C-alpha cells in the first residue's frame, strides 16, 4: 500500500537531485539526521513514528508523533511530519506553523526537513525541492532520509528520480524493506511486473508478520489484472492485522474493478465503519459511490455523493466536500447540472482557510478542467475559454503536475472537439494529451487522434494501456469498461 496523495509534481528540477541548488552551503556533520530533543521519550516516540510510517501504519505514526510533541513541544521535525501526514486540515495548518516556529532551535538538517515539507504545502515547490536536495546532500548515507525523499517523489509521480534514490538506499542496505516496497511500485508503474513481483517476494520474506507487504502485493497484482491473486493477498494482510483498513478498502477496490459492485459495497461498508479518521471515512464513501456509477445506477450515485458532500461540510472537511461535488459532476449527462455541481465544488474550497494552498490549487485545477470541457460541450465557448485561460495561468506559475495535467488535458480535449478533419489540430491536440497520458479520458482521445494521424504503433500501444488500466478511479469507471467493450481500432 502507498500513501494516497492529491499532489502530483512535475519534477522539472530533477537535475537538482544530482546538483543541489545550494549544496555549497551544506556541510555533513553526522551520518544520520539528528533529532533535537532533551527528552529520550520524545525521541523514541518520534523514531517509532518513522518506523510505523515506513511500514505504512499511516494513522498510528500520527499518534506516535502527537505523543512525541506532548513529551517535547519544541520537537520541530515531529510537528513537520504531523503536518505532512495528518488528514485533519486544522491540525495540518497548526502543526506546520509550530514546525516553522521551533525549527530555528534545531540542527541545519532538521531545518531543511521542516522547510521541505512546509514550502511544498504552501505552494513553493522550487523552495521545497531545493531544501529536500540539500538534505539529501547533507545525509547521503542516511537510508531513512533517502527513503523519505524517494517516497515523496514517488507519491508525486517523480518516478525516475525516486528510482535513483531508492537504489541508493538499497546500496546502503540491500534488505531495507521500505525501499524494496517502493521499488516494486516503481517497476509496476512502468509495467515491469516481473521485477515488481521479485521485489515483492523479498519484501514479504523480510517482514512476514507485517500486513503491508501482503497489502502491496495485492495492489500490484490488481494493477497487473490478477484480481483473484489480489484478493488473496489483501485477505492475508487482514489475517495479520484486522485493523489494517487499507486492505479492507483494497478488497472493495478489487471487487469493483472485477465488476462485482455488490460485493465491493459490502467491503467498502466495512472500511467505512473501521476508518481511522473522518477524511478516510469520506474517501471510502466516495469509492463506494463510484460502484453505483459502474453499475449504471446514477440516481443511487447522486444520492450518495450528495450525502458525502453534506457530511464533508458538516465535519469541516472542505477538500472532501469539493471532491464529492466534482465527482458528482463527472458522470452527469446534462451540462447545466455538471456546471452547477462544479460551482458547488469550487465554493467548498473557500469555506475556510485551513486547506493548504497546494491542495486547494490542485483541486481547483481539476474543477476548471471539467468546467472548460463541459462548457465547450454545452456551446458556452466564453466560459470554456475563460476556464482554460485560468488553467493556463495556473500552469505557467506552478511546477505542480496535477495543475499541469489539468491544463494539458483540458487544452487537448478542446482541440480535439474542434479538429474535425484538420490534421494540424489533431497534432496540436496530441502534443497536449501526451502530457496527460495517464488519464483515461486523455488516453481515449489519444487513441482517436493517433487513428486520425495514421500513427498505428502509438495507437495500439495507447489502446492496450487504456484497456489494461486497473485503478479504482472515477475516470477509469467512466472510460475503461466502455473502451474494453468496443472493438479495438484497426
N, C-alpha and C positions, 0 to 999 in steps of 0.2 A: 504494500500500500504506500502511496505517496501522498504527502500533504496536499490537499486541494488548494488552488490559488486562483485568484482572478487575474493576477498580473501576468503578462507575457511580454518580455522585454526584447527590443531589437538591440542586439549587442554589437552596435556599430563600433564600439570601443573595444572589441575583442582583442585587438593588438595590444591593448594596455595590460592584458593578462601576462604578457611577456615583458613588456616595458612599462612599469607603473608610472603614472603621471608625475608623482613627486617622490619617487623612491630614494632620491638623494638626500631627503630629509629624514629617512628612516634608518634606525640602527637596531639590529637584533641584539637583545640583552640576554635572553634565555631561549632554550629550545622549545618551550611551550608557553602559551599565553598565560600570564599570571592572573590571579583573581584577587583584587584588592579588598580585603576584609580583615578585621581583627577578630571575627567570630569563626571558630572552627566549625560550628554547627551550620552557619550560613554557607560556608564554603562547601561542606559536604552536601547540603541540600541543593546548591547550585549545580554541583557536579552530577548529582543524581538526576537532576532535571535534564542535563545534557545527555546522559546515558539513556534516559527514557525517551528523549527526542529522537536519538539515533535509532531506537527500537520502535519508533512510531507510536508510542503511547502519548498521543497528542493533547490529551487533557490532563493526564497525570503529570506530565512535565510542567504544565502551567501551575498545578498545585504545588509542585516542588519549589518552583521559583517564587511563588507567592509566600510560601513558608520561609524561604531564604531571606526575603526582604523584611519579613517580620523580625527575624533574628538580627538583621543588619539593614536598616532602612537606607543606608548610603551605598548599597551594592549596585552600582550603576549597570553592570552587564546583565544582572538578573532582571532589572527593570526593562532593559532593552529587549530581552527575549520574551518577556511578558507582552510587550508592545508588538513584537513580531508575530507571536503565535496565538494571542487571545482572539476570541471571536466576539468579544463584547466591545463595541465601539467606544463606549465611555472609558472602559479600562484601558484600551489601547492608547487613547489620547492622553490620559493621565499618566500612564506608565512611560510613554515616550518623553513627556516633559520632565519626569523625575530622572530618567536616564540621562538626559541632557544636562540637568541641573547638577547631578552628582559626578558626571564624567570628569570634570577638572581635577577631582581628588584621586582619580585612578591613574594607572600607567598609560603610556602612549598607545600601547596596543589595545587596551580596553577602550580608550577614547576613539580609536579608529573603528572598533566594532560598533560602538554606540552611534558614531557618525554614519557608518554604512547603513544601518537599519533606519535611523531617523530620517536621513536625507532621502532615501528611496520612498519612504512613506509620505514624505512631504512633497514628492514630485521632482526632486533634484537628482535625477538619475546619474548625471555626469559626476556630481559630487559624491554620490553614494558608491558608484563603481570605483572611483578614484580611491576612496577610503578602503574599500574591500581589497583592491590591488595592493595598496600599501601594507595592509595587514598580512596579506599573503607573502609579500616580500620580507616582512619582519620575522615571520614564523614559518619558513618554508618546510620545516621538518615537524611541524605540529599536525599530525594526521587529522585531529579533530577540527582544527581551523580549516584545513583543506576540505574536509567533508562539508562543513557548514557553508563554505563558499561554493563548492561544486554543486551541492544540493540545491542551494538557492538559484544558481544559474540554470539548473535543470528544470526547476519549477517555473522559471521564467523563459523556458524554451531556448536557452543558450546551450544547446546540446553539444556542439563541437568543443566549446570552451570547458564545459562540465566534464566531458570525457577526458580531456587532458589532465584536469585536476584530480579526478578520481584515479587515474593511472598513477599519478604522483603519490597519492595517498597509499595505494596498494604497493607501490615500490618500497614504501617505508614499512608496510605491514601487509604481506600478501593475504593474510587471513583477517582483514579488517571487515567485519560483516556489513556495516552500513555502506561502505564504498562498493562492496560487491553487489548489494541490492540496487544501488543507483546505476551501476554499470550495466546490470541486466536490463533495467528500464531503458537506458540509452540505446542498447542494441535492439531492443524490441521496437522502439520508435522508428528505428531505421529498417525494420522488418528483417533483422538478422536474428531470427528466433533460435537457431541452433546455439549461437553464442549466448543468447539471453538465458536459455534453459540450462546451459552448462554452468553459468554463474549462479543461477537459482539453486541448482543441486548443491553447490558448495555452500551457499548461504544457509540452506536448510540444515546441512550437516553440521555447520558451526553453531547454530542456535536451535537445536531440536526441540527445546522446551518453550520457545518463544512463538507467539501467534503470527507475528508479521511475516516471517519467511513463507509460511503457508498462504497468507493473505496475498502477498506479492505474486507468488506463483499462480494463484487463482486469477489475478488480474491479467498477467501476461498471457496465460493460456486463453483467456477470453479475447484478448487482442488478436491472438492467432486464430481465433474461430473454434477453439476446442472447448465448447461450453460444458460438456459433461466433466471433463478434467478440471475445469474452473470450479464447478460446484463442489467437487470432491475436496479440493484444497481449501476452499472457504469453510466448508463444514469441519475440516480438520483443525483450522485455526480456532473455530468456536469451541471445539472439544478442549483445546489447550486453554483457552480463556473465553468463557461465555460472555464476558463483558467487552470483548473486542468488537465494538459495534460496527466498525468499518467493514468487517467481514459479513456482518448481517446485511449491511447495505449492498455489499458485493453480490450476495445471493440474489437480492432484488434486481440489481442491475443485470445480472446474467440471465435470469429468467425473462426479464423484459426484452433483452436482445435475442433470446431464443424464440420469442413470440408467445410465451406463456404469461400473459399480463395478469391473469387472476392470481397465479402463484406469486408473481412479483409483488402484487399489492399486499399479500399476506406477509411476505418477508419485509417489505418496507414498513408495515404497521409495527412489526416487532422492533425495527430500528428506531422508529419514531418514539416508541414507548420507552426505550432504554437510552435515548440520546443523552449525551453528557452536557449539552448546553443548548440554549434556545436557538442560536444560529444554525447549529446542526439539525435540530428538530425541524426547522423551517425548510432547510435544504433537502432533507429526506422527504418531506412532504411534497416538495416540487418534483422530486424523482417519481413519487407515486402518481402525481397529477399527470405526468407525461405518459403513464401507462394508458390513461384514457384517450390520449391523443393517438397512441399506437393502435388502440382498439377502434379508433374512428368514432368514439362516443364523446363528441365535443361538448355537449351540454354538461356532462359529468366533469370534464376537464375545466370548463368555465367555472363551475361551482367551486371546485377545489382550489383552483388558482386564486379566485376572489377571496376565499376564506383565508388562504395563506397570506395574501396581501394585507388583509384586515388584521390578522394576528401579528404580522410583522409591524404594522403601525402601532398596535396596542402595546407591543413589547419593546418599542423604540429600536427596532431592528430595521432601520431605514433602507439599507442596502438590499436586504432580502425582500422588503416590500417592493422596491423598484424592480428587482429581478422577476418577482412574481407577475407584476403588471406587464413587463416586457415579454415574458414567456407567453402570457395570455394573448398578447398582440400577435405573436409569431405564427399562430396556426389559424387565425381568423381569415375568413374569405372576403368579408366586407371591408373595403379600405377605410371607410369612415370610422368603423369600430376599431380597426387597428390604430388609427391616428389618435383616437380618444384614449385608448389604453396606454399608448406611448406618452401622451401628455401626463397621464397619471403617474407613470414611471418616472418621468423627469421631475415631476412635482415632489415625489417621495424623496428624491436626493436632496431637496432643500429644506426638509422639515427641521433638521437640527444641524449643528456644525461639527458633529462627532465623527462622521465618516472621513477617513483620511483623503487628502487631495488625490492621491494615487487611485484609490478605489472609486472615488466619485468620477474622476475623469474617464476611467476605463468604462464604467457602466454608462456614462453619458455617451461615449463614442458608440457603444452598441445600440443605444436608443436612436441616435442620429442616423446610424446605418439603416436601421429598419425604417425610419421615417423617410429618408431620401428615396429608398426603393419603393415603398408603398405609396408615397405621394406621387412619384412618377407614374406608377401603375394606375393611380386614380386620375391622372391627367392634370394634376396640380404641379406644373413644372416649376412655378415660382418657389413653392415650398421645398421641392426636391433640390433645386439649385441652392437655395439658402442653407439647407441641411448639409449638402455636400461641401459647400464653401466653409461652413463652420468646422466640419470634419477636417478639411484640408488645412485650415489654420491650426487646429489642434495637433495634427500630424507633423506639421512643419516645425512646431515648437516642442516636440517631445521625442524621446528615444523609446517610448513605451510601445511594445509590439501589438498589444490589444488595440491601441489607438491607430497604429499604422495599418493593421489588418482591417479594422473597421473602415478606414478611408479607402484602402485599395479594393476591398470587397464591394463597397458601395459604388466607387467610380467605375469599376469593371462591369458591374451589373447594369448601370445606367448606359454605358457604352454599348453593351450587348443589346439592350432594348431599342437602341437607335440604329443598329448596324444594318438591318435588312440584308442586302447582298453586297454591302460595302466592305471589301476586303481590308481596306485601311482601318475601318472601325473595329473589325474583328481583331486585327493585330494589336491595335491600341488597347482593346479590352483584355487581350491575353497578357499584355505586359503588367496590367494591374492585378488580374486574377491570379497570376503565378506568384504574387507576393502574399496571397491568402489561400494557398492551395491545400491547407489542412482543413479548411471549412467545407463541409459537404455542399453547401449552396454554390460556392465558387468552383469546386471540383465539377459539379454538374454542368455549370456554364462553360468551363474549360473543355469538357468533352465536346460540347456543341461547337465551340469556337475552333477547336482543332479539326473537327469534321469539315467545317466551312473553309478552312485554310489548307486542307489536304495534308495535315501533319499526323499521319497514320500511327506512327510509333508512339508519339506522345498521347494520342487519343486512347490507344489500347492500354498504355501504362496508367493513365489517369482513371480510366473506366474501371480497371482492375482494382486500383487503390480505393475508389469510391465504393465499389461493391464489397470490398474487404474491410471496410471501416466498421469496427465494433466498439464504439464508445457510447456510453449512456447519456447522450445529449439530445436537446430538442432538435438541433439541426439534423442529427442522424435519424431521429424518429420521423421527421418530415420527408427527408430526401432519400435515404438509403434503401428502405424497404421497397419504395416505388421504383427506384433505379434497378433493383435486383429483379423486379417482376417484368421489366421491359427486355426486349431482345437487344443484345449488345449492338453497338454501332459497327458497321462493316469496316 
